[in-house]
Amino acid sequence: MTGECTQNSNPSVAIITGAAQGLGKAIALKLASEGYSVVVSDLVLKKESLASVVDQIKDIYRSSSQARLLSALRIECDVTAEDQVDNLVNSTVAQLGRLDVMVANAGIAKLAPLLDLTTEMIDSTHDVNVKGVFYCYRAAARVMIPSGGGRIIGACSVAGKLPVPYFGAYCMAKYAVRGLTHTAAQEWAAHGITVNAYAPGIVDTDLWLKDVITKYDYAPALEQKASHHAYQWPVVLR
């Protein structure tokens, strides 16, 4: 997949949510290196990290022969608010003229044994990891259908394919993303839109290190078990 422009067109445009760090940041930098104009998005409280990502993208563009045509923007967005997601997509199209790729990457993880799992934990995880992905898919499709198609990519997980102890809320959400992605792929294929989702195992990002490992005393034991689990979850380093 490349976003390089032809003689008669502008570069392809990609939006990445949850792009201030981790996988989202890595995806944004990769797409920039492939010649895409990139719009990075995350929560307002992460705006400084997001600005740093924009600077890194601009550094990548400086070595491109199409540098004068490429754009890097940041738009703060809470994916649990559908009006903010709609604004993210509409602002992108207004400023850059098109949307070719949507990467609905933003997500959270909250661990607890099922007996300790609270309604708040389930709801907050579902709001970000399921509703947030759906809002991104829908907003992107609404502008891609009239323009002839595009690519929509969601964040699933090995936890959307396999049972993971202590990840009850997360598993529920990721299984939902998997079903949503298959449904969207079938509904929108006729419009030239491909819909896929990536499903990594344990990845050495801030989500795992700060939001999981440091907050839950059983997380290190879970990580240790992963290396001996029958499914052999991959551990991806930075």
Secondary structure, 3 states (H helix, E strand, C coil): CCCCCCCCCCCCEEEEECCCCHHHHHHHHHHHHCCCEEEEEECHHHHHHHHHHHHHHHHHHCCCCCHHHCCEEEEECCCCCHHHHHHHHHHHHHHHCCCCEEEECCCCCCCECHHHCCHHHHHHHHHHHHHHHHHHHHHHHHHHHHHCCEEEEEECCHHHCCCCCCEHHHHHHHHHHHHHHHHHHHHHHHHCEEEEEECCCEECCHHHHHHHHCCCCCHHHHHHHHCCCCCCCCEECC
